[in-house]
Amino acid sequence: MSGLIALSFCCEPKMNLSRGCRAAQRYSPRRGRRRRSARLSSRKCIRSPQGSASARRIRPRSIPMIASRIEARAVVKVVAVVLVALAVALLLQHVVLEVRTTIRWLFAAIFLALALSPLVDLIERARVRGRSLPRWLAILVAYVLFLAGFVFLVLAVIPPIVREVEQLGSQLPTYVKDFESWASNNEQFRELNDKYDITKLLTQEASQLPAKLGDAAGAAKEITVGLLNNLIEAVVVLTLTYFLLLDGQNQFRRATARLRDGDRDRVRRVAGRIAAIVRSYVSVNVLLAALAGVFTWLSLELLGVDLAVPLAVLVAFLDLVPLIGFSIGGLLVAIVAALHDFPTALIVWLVLFVVYQQLQDRVIQPLFYRRAVSIQPAIAIIAVLAGAQLAGILGALLAIPTAAALGAIFDELWPRDDGAQDEAVASAPDAPDAPDASPPPGGSAADAAAPG
């Protein structure tokens, strides 16, 4: 009876039976367990009238999206991103403004460490009783030499120049009287003096000049005292420089070891190029400044001008300022030479100065800077002007190596496309064919290059 019921259930109209239903018919009469499983299997194996696989798939219901809702969400996301970016920018600006002094000290210490690194390496390689000096001792020796040079610069240049300026101010009325006596014997100048009252104006300015020169000398002394008052800043910078020279390379390697292989190699390569640029720039600049100082000293000794050593040191120091430093130093020396022996000493100095300046600009600087810094002259001028406007003399000193370092970073991030340059050369109009320079059989290249 139960078998008939199962058979009638599986054979209902409009229903398709599978193999499971036939198995249920075969085994359901024997045991109750199989009977119950047959019922379940028969219910599961009931197929839809279509019987196609595509009919059993559940098609997703399309939900219409409102365009205004999408636009509102996009606008909200864009506004949120902009607000977050502005908040981060304002936070970074606040942080930079708060720690700008520390950042300036850190950059000064890095530059000073790179500048002193060749000297420290040279001292470290020196042999004392068959042993090389430890690095910490080499750093201290370099510090002593650096500070001794700075003290010599201050003591050798500023006090003699201040004394000479004060002496010049005290003797200037005498010079004015001599000028008046000469002008009274000159008819042409007497006519100009009667018309424009030149002598009276010169006398008034000469009477006020000693006070002005005294103020200038006092200002120079105040600058020196101000430098000494910044002792804390100097100690901090020198301390940072000491630790950078002592273990800076190992610290940099440990810091970049966390990067991925490609990024680590790129960062280390760029850092190596920047360090080489700064070292070469400082070495070349110091050498050129020393040459300018020696030239000035020899010229002034030849002319018999007083203050030869202080003026030579001053010119060497000013020559460290790019583009205009040597010209300013030469102008100061020209004023002193004119006061010493006018016009002979002035003319001789101007001739020697122009010749040396042309030699330095066209021969010496390209020869040394070719390997040190690869930078275009226009970029160098813009960098010096921007650095001087941002940080004064220190910014002008650091402008060229900073621009060269940025160029090295740009070359690493966006390398030059030599293929595009080759295509540009190839697309240029064809030049006339050059004569065949290949040597004839049995001849040399010089014979082939020789005319006719």
C-alpha positions in Angstrom: 0.0 0.0 0.0 2.8 2.4 0.9 4.6 1.6 -2.4 1.5 2.5 -4.3 1.3 5.8 -2.5 4.9 6.6 -3.3 4.4 5.6 -6.9 1.4 7.8 -7.2 3.3 10.7 -5.6 6.1 10.5 -8.1 3.8 10.1 -11.0 1.8 13.2 -10.5 0.9 15.1 -13.7 3.1 18.0 -15.0 6.1 16.6 -13.0 9.3 15.1 -14.4 10.9 12.2 -12.6 14.5 11.7 -12.2 16.6 8.6 -11.4 16.2 9.3 -7.7 12.4 8.9 -8.1 12.9 5.5 -9.7 15.2 4.5 -6.9 12.6 5.6 -4.5 10.1 3.3 -6.2 12.5 0.5 -6.2 13.6 0.6 -2.5 10.8 2.4 -0.7 8.6 -0.7 0.0 11.3 -2.6 2.0 12.1 -0.4 4.9 10.6 2.6 6.6 13.9 4.5 6.6 14.3 4.2 2.9 10.6 5.1 2.6 11.2 8.4 4.3 14.3 9.1 2.3 12.3 8.3 -0.8 9.8 10.9 0.0 12.5 13.5 0.6 14.4 12.6 -2.5 11.2 12.7 -4.6 10.5 16.2 -3.3 14.0 17.3 -4.1 14.1 15.9 -7.5 11.0 17.5 -8.7 11.9 19.7 -11.7 10.2 22.7 -13.1 8.1 22.4 -16.2 10.8 24.1 -18.3 13.6 21.9 -17.0 16.3 24.2 -18.4 19.4 25.1 -16.4 18.9 28.8 -17.1 15.5 28.7 -15.5 17.0 27.6 -12.2 19.4 30.5 -12.0 18.3 33.3 -9.8 18.5 36.5 -11.8 19.4 39.6 -9.8 16.8 42.2 -9.5 17.9 45.4 -11.1 17.6 48.3 -8.7 17.3 51.7 -10.4 19.9 54.2 -9.3 19.0 57.9 -9.0 21.6 60.1 -10.7 21.2 62.9 -8.2 22.0 60.5 -5.4 25.2 59.4 -7.1 26.2 63.0 -7.7 25.6 63.9 -4.1 27.7 61.0 -2.9 30.6 61.9 -5.2 30.4 65.6 -4.1 30.5 64.5 -0.4 33.5 62.3 -1.0 35.4 65.0 -2.9 34.7 67.6 -0.2 35.7 65.2 2.5 39.0 64.4 0.7 39.8 68.1 0.2 39.0 68.9 3.8 41.3 66.1 5.1 44.1 67.3 2.7 43.7 70.9 4.0 43.8 69.7 7.6 46.9 67.7 7.0 48.6 70.6 5.2 47.7 73.0 8.0 49.0 70.5 10.5 52.3 70.1 8.7 52.7 73.9 8.3 52.1 74.3 12.0 54.7 71.6 12.8 57.3 73.0 10.4 56.8 76.5 11.8 57.2 75.3 15.4 60.4 73.2 14.6 61.9 75.4 11.9 64.8 76.3 14.1 65.6 72.6 14.6 65.2 71.9 10.9 67.6 74.7 10.1 70.2 73.4 12.6 69.8 69.9 11.2 70.4 71.0 7.6 73.3 73.1 8.6 74.8 70.1 10.5 74.3 67.8 7.5 76.0 70.3 5.1 78.8 70.9 7.5 79.3 67.1 8.0 79.5 66.5 4.3 81.9 69.5 3.9 84.2 68.3 6.7 84.0 64.6 5.7 87.0 64.7 3.2 89.2 66.5 5.8 88.2 64.0 8.5 89.0 61.0 6.1 92.3 62.6 5.3 93.2 63.0 9.0 92.0 59.5 9.8 94.3 58.0 7.2 97.3 59.8 8.7 99.8 57.5 10.4 101.0 58.3 13.9 103.6 55.8 15.2 102.5 53.3 12.6 98.8 53.6 13.6 95.9 55.4 12.0 94.0 57.8 14.2 90.6 56.8 15.5 87.7 58.6 13.8 86.6 60.5 16.9 90.1 61.9 17.3 90.2 62.8 13.6 86.9 64.7 14.0 88.2 66.6 17.0 91.4 67.6 15.0 89.2 68.8 12.1 87.2 70.8 14.6 90.3 72.4 16.0 91.5 73.4 12.5 88.1 74.7 11.5 87.7 76.8 14.6 91.3 78.1 14.4 90.7 79.2 10.8 87.5 81.0 11.9 89.2 82.8 14.8 92.1 83.8 12.5 89.6 85.2 10.0 87.9 87.3 12.7 91.1 88.5 14.3 93.0 89.1 11.2 90.4 90.9 9.2 88.0 92.9 11.3 90.2 94.7 13.8 92.8 96.1 11.3 90.0 97.2 8.9 88.1 98.9 11.7 91.3 100.7 12.8 92.1 101.8 9.3 88.5 103.0 8.7 88.6 105.1 11.9 92.0 106.5 11.0 90.7 107.4 7.5 87.7 109.2 9.1 90.0 111.2 11.3 92.3 112.2 8.4 89.5 112.9 5.9 89.3 116.7 6.8 92.9 117.0 5.9 92.3 115.4 2.5 89.4 117.8 1.9 91.7 120.8 2.6 94.3 119.5 0.2 91.5 119.1 -2.4 90.3 122.6 -1.8 93.8 124.0 -2.3 94.1 122.0 -5.5 90.7 123.2 -6.7 91.5 126.9 -6.0 94.4 126.6 -8.5 92.3 125.0 -11.2 90.4 127.5 -13.2 88.0 125.0 -14.8 87.1 123.5 -11.4 86.8 127.0 -9.9 84.0 127.8 -12.4 82.2 124.5 -11.5 82.7 125.2 -7.8 81.2 128.7 -8.1 78.3 127.3 -10.0 77.5 124.1 -7.9 79.3 124.9 -4.6 81.1 121.5 -4.7 83.7 122.4 -2.0 81.0 123.4 0.6 79.2 120.1 0.1 82.4 118.1 0.4 83.3 119.9 3.6 79.9 119.2 5.2 80.1 115.5 4.2 83.7 115.2 5.5 82.7 116.7 8.9 79.9 114.1 9.2 81.9 111.1 7.9 83.9 110.3 11.1 80.7 109.8 13.1 79.3 107.6 10.3 82.4 105.6 10.1 82.4 105.2 13.9 78.8 103.9 13.7 79.9 101.4 11.0 82.8 100.2 13.1 80.4 99.8 16.0 78.0 97.9 13.9 80.9 95.5 12.8 81.8 95.0 16.5 78.1 94.3 17.3 78.0 91.7 14.5 81.0 90.0 16.1 79.5 90.1 19.5 76.3 88.8 18.0 78.1 85.8 16.5 79.6 85.1 19.9 76.2 85.3 21.6 74.9 82.6 19.3 77.2 80.2 21.1 74.3 77.8 21.9 73.3 77.4 18.3 76.9 76.8 17.3 77.4 74.2 20.0 74.2 72.4 18.9 75.2 72.4 15.2 78.7 71.2 16.0 77.4 68.4 18.2 75.0 67.2 15.6 77.9 67.4 13.0 80.1 65.4 15.3 77.6 62.5 15.6 76.9 62.6 11.9 80.6 62.4 11.1 81.1 59.6 13.6 78.3 57.2 12.7 76.2 58.9 10.1 76.8 56.3 7.4 75.8 53.4 9.6 72.7 55.2 10.8 71.7 55.9 7.2 72.2 52.3 6.2 70.1 51.1 9.2 67.4 53.6 8.3 67.2 52.5 4.7 67.4 48.8 5.4 63.6 48.8 6.1 62.8 49.7 2.6 62.2 47.4 -0.3 65.2 46.3 -2.4 64.5 48.6 -5.3 63.6 51.6 -3.2 66.6 51.0 -0.9 69.0 50.9 -3.8 67.5 54.0 -5.3 67.6 56.0 -2.0 71.2 55.0 -1.3 72.2 55.9 -4.9 70.6 59.3 -4.7 72.1 60.0 -1.3 75.6 59.0 -2.6 75.2 61.4 -5.5 74.1 64.3 -3.2 77.0 63.6 -0.8 79.5 63.6 -3.7 78.0 66.9 -5.1 78.3 68.7 -1.7 81.8 67.4 -1.1 83.0 68.4 -4.5 81.3 71.8 -4.3 82.8 72.7 -1.0 86.3 71.5 -1.9 86.3 73.4 -5.2 84.9 76.6 -3.6 87.5 76.5 -0.8 90.3 76.0 -3.4 89.0 78.9 -5.6 88.7 81.1 -2.5 92.3 80.3 -1.5 93.5 81.1 -5.0 91.7 84.5 -5.0 93.2 85.3 -1.6 96.7 84.5 -2.7 96.2 86.6 -5.9 95.0 89.6 -3.8 97.8 89.3 -1.4 100.5 89.2 -4.1 98.9 92.1 -6.0 98.7 94.3 -2.9 102.2 93.5 -1.8 103.4 94.4 -5.3 101.6 97.7 -5.2 102.8 98.4 -1.6 99.2 98.8 -0.3 98.6 98.6 3.4 96.4 95.9 4.9 97.5 93.3 2.3 96.8 90.3 4.5 93.4 91.4 5.9 92.2 92.4 2.5 93.4 89.1 1.0 91.6 87.1 3.7 88.4 89.3 3.2 88.5 88.7 -0.6 88.9 84.9 0.0 86.0 84.9 2.4 83.8 86.9 0.0 84.7 84.7 -2.9 82.8 81.9 -1.2 79.6 83.8 -2.1 78.6 82.7 -5.6 78.5 85.0 -8.6 79.0 88.4 -6.8 81.4 87.7 -3.9 84.7 88.1 -5.7 83.4 91.3 -7.4 82.5 92.9 -4.1 85.9 92.0 -2.7 87.6 93.5 -5.7 85.6 96.7 -5.3 86.7 97.1 -1.7 90.3 96.5 -2.6 90.0 99.1 -5.4 88.8 101.7 -2.9 91.8 101.0 -0.6 94.2 101.1 -3.6 92.7 104.5 -4.7 93.3 105.9 -1.3 96.8 104.6 -1.2 98.1 105.9 -4.6 95.6 107.5 -7.0 95.5 106.7 -9.9 98.5 104.4 -10.4 97.6 101.8 -7.8 93.9 101.9 -8.8 94.6 101.4 -12.5 97.1 98.5 -11.9 94.7 96.8 -9.5 91.8 97.1 -11.9 93.8 95.6 -14.8 95.1 92.7 -12.7 91.6 92.1 -11.2 89.9 92.0 -14.6 92.5 89.6 -16.1 92.2 87.3 -13.1 88.4 87.4 -13.1 88.3 86.4 -16.8 90.8 83.7 -16.2 88.8 82.4 -13.2 85.4 82.5 -15.0 86.6 81.0 -18.3 89.3 78.6 -17.4 89.6 77.8 -13.7 85.9 77.5 -12.7 84.8 75.4 -15.7 87.9 73.1 -15.1 87.0 72.4 -11.5 83.2 72.7 -11.6 82.9 70.3 -14.5 83.4 67.3 -12.2 81.9 68.9 -9.1 78.5 70.4 -10.0 76.7 69.9 -13.3 74.3 72.8 -13.4 73.3 75.4 -16.0 74.4 79.0 -15.4 70.8 80.3 -15.6 69.7 77.8 -13.0 72.6 78.8 -10.8 71.7 82.5 -10.9 68.1 81.8 -10.1 69.1 79.5 -7.2 71.5 82.0 -5.7 68.9 84.8 -5.9 66.2 82.6 -4.3 68.6 81.4 -1.6 69.7 84.9 -0.8 66.1 86.0 -0.5 65.1 83.1 1.7 68.1 82.8 4.0 70.5 85.7 3.3 74.2 84.9 2.8 73.8 81.4 4.1 71.1 80.7 1.6 73.3 82.1 -1.2 76.2 79.8 -0.1 74.0 76.7 -0.1 71.9 77.6 -3.2 74.1 75.9 -5.9 74.7 72.6 -4.1 71.0 72.5 -3.2 70.0 73.0 -6.8 72.4 70.4 -7.9 71.1 67.9 -5.3 67.5 68.6 -6.5 68.7 67.9 -10.1 70.1 64.6 -9.0 66.8 63.7 -7.3 64.8 64.6 -10.5 67.2 62.6 -12.7 66.6 59.6 -10.5 62.8 60.0 -10.3 62.3 61.0 -13.9 65.3 59.8 -16.0 66.1 61.5 -19.2 64.7 59.8 -22.3 67.7 59.4 -24.6 65.5 57.8 -27.2 63.4 60.9 -27.6 66.6 62.9 -28.0 67.8 60.5 -30.6 64.5 60.8 -32.5 64.7 64.6 -32.3 68.2 64.4 -33.8 67.1 61.9 -36.4 64.1 64.1 -37.4 66.3 67.2 -37.9 67.0 68.2 -41.5 69.8 66.2 -43.1 73.2 67.9 -43.1 75.4 67.8 -46.1 77.4 64.6 -46.2 80.8 65.0 -44.7 83.8 63.9 -46.7 84.9 60.4 -46.1 87.5 60.4 -43.3 88.4 56.8 -43.6 92.1 56.3 -44.1 93.2 55.1 -47.5 94.7 51.7 -47.8 98.2 51.8 -46.4 97.6 55.3 -45.0 96.9 56.7 -41.5 93.9 58.6 -40.1 96.0 61.8 -40.1 96.6 61.4 -43.8 92.9 61.0 -44.4 92.0 64.1 -42.4 94.7 66.3 -44.0 93.4 68.7 -46.7 94.0 67.9 -50.5 
